[in-house]
């Protein structure tokens, strides 16, 4: 096993200099997709005037809005890794615009994702890892059992969880950092800390996000059809689209205290048009080696990894990854064994070597 920095040092000379330059088109993507959402919310204001048979005509645009939410997450993800904006203040401001629709304060994202998840990927200290067998009694793990793809999840729970799991992730993370007890509370799978300044920023950003969502809801109107089709449905579709990737990133991989992306991460094989639409987010092993790389160059990194580490590099077709998720339980008994919530029927972690 090797730390991710070792792969980066080896591969960096093989990549062109422009791969490490700022990528300002992510700023344009944030603005374009916010405009798409704004247009959709404007159309939704009129839905209560449409004849009932016409309402399904809005569904394709709701799908487009949902995709815009996915793109906003992935573009903001790149921006907050320093991909296009070097000044932290500007990164937070643009991150707030991009992540507001996802109810994610950018300061919280930088703490839990950039610092904790990337620093301790799929280790015991990673707040984004799966729950351990001994953590199966908490409310967060109970919701995981109900919502997250596994061999135990019910169809209705999976349907709700497709969009609801993103919100649950945010909620448990917020509770953990805002409790302010030691290194955080116990809602997330692992404890972590934020500074008093970060906590104040998170609260301020969360208040601004809540005001923004409240303004959108009031602008659409408190009427069933506009609110359901123009606000709730696009959010559910966007969150579900993001989670379709996120569930596969690490849940099929073993726990490890060595931060080796070839062991603890999984890349997906998806159609090229999907990669173009979603900024190569399927290249997750590549991202954990080069978090701030211009994502246009992740396919090149994939080719280099296959060439040098073809026997260890982990990639699966997206459909196969989901089949494995649905065929296995989600609680870790140890680094390489999964069990169900009751602690029964242990199975090997699918990608454990």
C-alpha positions in Angstrom: 0.0 0.0 0.0 1.1 3.6 -0.7 -0.1 7.0 0.4 -1.8 9.1 -2.3 1.1 11.6 -2.4 3.4 8.9 -3.7 1.2 8.4 -6.7 1.0 12.1 -7.3 4.7 12.6 -7.2 5.2 9.8 -9.7 2.5 10.8 -12.1 2.8 14.6 -12.0 5.8 14.8 -14.4 3.8 12.8 -16.9 0.9 15.3 -17.1 1.0 18.5 -19.1 1.5 21.9 -17.3 -2.0 23.0 -18.3 -3.6 20.2 -16.3 -2.5 22.1 -13.1 -3.7 25.5 -14.2 -6.9 27.2 -13.1 -10.1 26.2 -14.8 -12.3 29.3 -14.9 -15.1 27.6 -16.9 -16.3 26.1 -13.6 -17.4 29.7 -12.6 -19.4 29.9 -15.8 -21.0 26.5 -15.1 -22.2 27.7 -11.7 -23.8 30.8 -13.2 -25.3 28.9 -16.2 -26.9 26.3 -14.0 -28.2 28.8 -11.4 -29.8 30.6 -14.4 -31.4 27.3 -15.5 -32.8 26.8 -12.0 -34.0 30.4 -11.9 -35.8 29.9 -15.2 -37.4 26.7 -13.9 -38.6 28.4 -10.7 -40.1 31.2 -12.8 -42.0 28.7 -14.9 -43.1 26.9 -11.8 -44.9 30.1 -10.7 -47.4 29.6 -13.5 -48.1 25.9 -13.0 -51.2 26.4 -10.9 -52.7 28.1 -14.0 -52.0 25.1 -16.2 -54.8 22.6 -16.9 -54.1 19.4 -15.0 -53.3 17.3 -18.1 -50.6 19.7 -19.1 -48.6 19.4 -15.8 -46.6 16.4 -17.0 -45.1 18.6 -19.7 -43.1 20.3 -16.9 -41.4 17.0 -16.0 -38.6 17.1 -18.6 -37.6 20.6 -17.4 -37.7 19.3 -13.8 -35.2 16.7 -14.9 -33.0 19.4 -16.5 -33.2 21.4 -13.2 -32.2 18.2 -11.3 -29.2 17.8 -13.5 -28.3 21.4 -12.9 -28.2 20.7 -9.2 -25.8 17.8 -9.9 -23.5 20.0 -12.0 -23.6 22.7 -9.4 -22.4 20.2 -6.8 -19.6 18.9 -9.0 -18.5 22.4 -10.3 -18.5 23.8 -6.7 -16.6 20.7 -5.6 -13.9 21.6 -8.1 -13.9 25.3 -7.1 -13.6 24.5 -3.4 -10.6 22.3 -4.1 -8.9 25.5 -5.4 -9.3 24.6 -9.1 -10.3 28.0 -10.4 -10.2 30.5 -7.5 -7.0 30.9 -5.5 -8.4 33.4 -3.0 -10.2 31.6 -0.1 -12.8 34.4 0.3 -13.8 34.3 -3.3 -13.9 30.5 -3.2 -16.3 30.6 -0.2 -18.5 33.2 -1.9 -18.8 31.3 -5.2 -19.1 28.0 -3.2 -22.0 29.5 -1.4 -23.8 30.3 -4.6 -23.1 26.8 -6.0 -23.9 24.8 -2.9 -26.8 26.8 -1.5 -29.4 24.7 -3.5 -27.8 21.6 -1.9 -28.1 23.0 1.7 -24.4 22.7 2.1 -22.4 25.6 3.7 -19.1 25.9 1.8 -17.1 26.2 5.1 -18.6 22.9 6.3 -17.9 21.3 2.9 -14.2 22.4 3.1 -13.9 21.0 6.6 -15.7 17.7 6.2 -14.7 16.9 2.6 -11.5 18.7 1.7 -9.8 18.3 5.2 -11.3 15.3 6.9 -12.5 13.0 4.0 -9.5 13.6 1.8 -7.1 13.5 4.7 -8.5 10.2 6.2 -10.2 8.5 3.2 -12.2 5.4 4.4 -10.2 5.3 7.6 -11.7 5.2 11.0 -11.3 9.0 11.2 -13.3 9.6 8.0 -16.7 11.1 8.7 -17.9 10.0 5.3 -17.1 6.3 5.7 -19.7 3.7 6.4 -20.9 3.0 9.9 -19.2 0.3 12.0 -21.1 -2.7 13.4 -20.8 -1.2 16.9 -22.5 2.0 15.7 -25.7 0.4 14.4 -27.8 1.8 17.3 -27.5 5.5 16.4 -30.1 7.5 14.5 -27.7 8.2 11.7 -26.9 4.5 11.2 -30.6 3.6 11.5 -31.4 6.0 8.6 -28.5 4.5 6.6 -30.1 1.1 7.2 -33.4 2.4 5.9 -32.2 4.4 2.9 -28.8 3.4 1.6 -28.5 0.7 -1.1 -27.9 -2.7 0.4 -29.2 -6.3 0.4 -31.6 -5.2 3.2 -33.0 -1.9 2.0 -36.7 -1.9 1.0 -37.8 -0.5 -2.3 -39.7 2.4 -0.7 -36.7 3.2 1.5 -34.4 3.2 -1.5 -36.7 5.5 -3.4 -36.9 8.0 -0.5 -33.2 7.6 0.2 -32.1 8.3 -3.4 -32.8 11.9 -2.8 -33.0 12.0 1.0 -29.6 10.6 1.8 -27.9 13.8 0.7 -30.0 15.8 3.1 -29.3 13.2 5.9 -25.6 13.5 5.3 -25.8 17.3 5.6 -27.9 17.1 8.7 -25.8 14.6 10.6 -22.6 16.5 9.7 -24.1 19.8 10.8 -25.2 18.3 14.1 -21.8 16.9 14.6 -19.9 20.1 14.2 -22.5 22.4 15.9 -22.7 20.4 19.0 -19.2 21.5 19.8 -18.3 18.6 22.1 -14.7 17.6 21.9 -14.1 16.7 18.3 -17.7 16.9 17.3 -20.8 14.9 18.2 -21.7 11.3 17.3 -24.2 11.8 14.5 -21.5 11.2 11.8 -19.6 7.9 11.6 -16.5 9.6 12.9 -15.8 12.6 15.1 -14.1 15.7 13.8 -13.6 19.2 14.8 -14.0 22.7 13.4 -12.6 25.9 14.8 -14.8 28.5 16.5 -14.4 30.8 13.5 -15.4 27.9 11.1 -18.5 27.2 13.3 -19.6 30.9 13.1 -19.1 30.9 9.4 -21.1 27.7 9.0 -24.0 29.1 11.0 -24.0 32.4 9.0 -23.8 30.5 5.7 -26.6 28.1 6.8 -28.8 31.1 7.7 -28.2 32.7 4.2 -29.0 29.4 2.5 -32.2 29.0 4.5 -33.2 32.6 3.5 -32.5 31.7 -0.1 -34.6 28.6 -0.1 -37.4 30.5 1.7 -37.3 33.2 -0.9 -37.6 30.6 -3.7 -40.5 28.8 -2.0 -42.3 32.1 -1.5 -41.6 33.2 -5.1 -43.0 29.9 -6.4 -46.0 30.1 -4.2 -47.3 27.8 -1.5 -49.5 25.8 -3.9 -49.2 22.0 -4.3 -48.4 21.7 -8.0 -45.8 24.5 -8.3 -44.1 23.6 -5.1 -44.0 19.9 -5.8 -42.9 20.1 -9.5 -40.9 23.2 -9.4 -39.0 22.9 -6.1 -39.2 19.5 -4.4 -39.0 17.3 -7.4 -35.9 19.0 -8.9 -34.2 18.9 -5.5 -35.0 15.2 -5.2 -33.7 14.4 -8.7 -30.5 16.4 -8.2 -29.7 14.9 -4.8 -30.5 11.4 -6.3 -28.2 12.0 -9.2 -25.4 13.1 -7.0 -25.9 10.1 -4.6 -25.9 7.7 -7.5 -22.2 8.5 -7.8 -21.4 9.0 -4.1 -22.7 5.7 -2.9 -20.2 3.9 -5.1 -17.1 6.1 -4.2 -16.0 4.1 -1.2 -18.8 1.9 0.2 -17.5 -1.1 -1.8 -13.9 -0.6 -0.6 -12.2 -1.8 2.5 -11.4 0.4 5.5 -7.7 1.4 5.6 -5.5 3.6 7.7 -3.2 4.0 4.8 -4.7 6.6 2.5 -4.2 4.6 -0.7 -6.8 5.6 -3.4 -6.0 2.4 -5.3 -7.3 0.5 -2.3 -10.0 2.8 -0.7 -11.7 4.3 -3.8 -13.5 3.2 -6.9 -13.8 4.8 -10.3 -16.8 4.2 -12.5 -17.2 3.5 -16.2 -20.0 5.6 -17.7 -20.8 6.7 -21.2 -18.6 9.6 -22.5 -21.5 11.9 -22.7 -22.2 11.4 -19.0 -18.6 12.2 -18.2 -18.8 15.3 -20.3 -22.0 16.4 -18.6 -20.8 15.6 -15.0 -17.2 16.9 -15.3 -15.6 13.4 -15.1 -16.8 12.9 -11.6 -16.8 9.1 -12.3 -13.0 9.3 -12.1 -12.9 9.1 -8.3 -9.6 7.3 -7.8 -8.0 9.9 -10.0 -9.6 12.7 -7.9 -8.2 11.4 -4.7 -4.7 11.4 -6.1 -5.0 14.9 -7.7 -7.9 16.7 -5.9 -7.3 20.1 -7.5 -6.4 18.9 -11.0 -8.3 20.2 -14.0 -10.9 17.4 -14.3 -10.6 17.4 -18.1 -7.3 15.5 -17.6 -8.7 12.8 -15.3 -9.1 10.4 -18.3 -5.3 10.8 -18.9 -4.6 10.0 -15.3 -6.8 6.9 -15.6 -4.8 5.7 -18.6 -1.5 6.3 -16.7 -2.9 4.4 -13.6 -4.0 1.5 -15.7 -0.6 1.4 -17.5 1.3 1.3 -14.2 -1.1 -0.3 -11.7 -3.5 -2.2 -13.9 -3.6 -5.1 -11.4 -4.6 -2.7 -8.5 -6.5 0.1 -10.1 -10.3 -0.3 -9.3 -12.9 0.6 -11.8 -16.3 -0.9 -12.6 -19.2 -0.2 -14.9 -21.7 1.9 -12.9 -24.4 -0.8 -13.3 -22.1 -3.4 -11.8 -21.1 -1.2 -8.9 -24.8 -0.8 -8.1 -25.4 -4.5 -8.3 -22.7 -5.0 -5.7 -24.2 -2.4 -3.5 -27.6 -4.0 -3.6 -26.1 -7.5 -3.0 -24.1 -6.6 0.2 -24.8 -5.2 3.7 -23.5 -1.8 4.7 -22.0 -2.1 8.2 -18.3 -2.7 8.6 -17.4 -5.5 11.1 -13.7 -4.9 10.4 -11.7 -3.5 7.5 -12.6 -6.3 5.1 -16.0 -7.6 6.3 -19.5 -6.3 6.0 -22.5 -7.3 8.1 -26.1 -6.3 8.3 -27.6 -4.2 11.0 -28.2 -7.2 13.3 -24.6 -8.3 12.9 -25.6 -11.4 10.9 -24.4 -12.9 7.6 -20.9 -11.5 7.3 -19.6 -11.1 3.7 -16.2 -9.9 2.4 -16.0 -6.3 1.3 -16.4 -6.6 -2.5 -13.2 -4.7 -3.5 -11.0 -6.0 -0.7 -7.9 -7.5 -2.2 
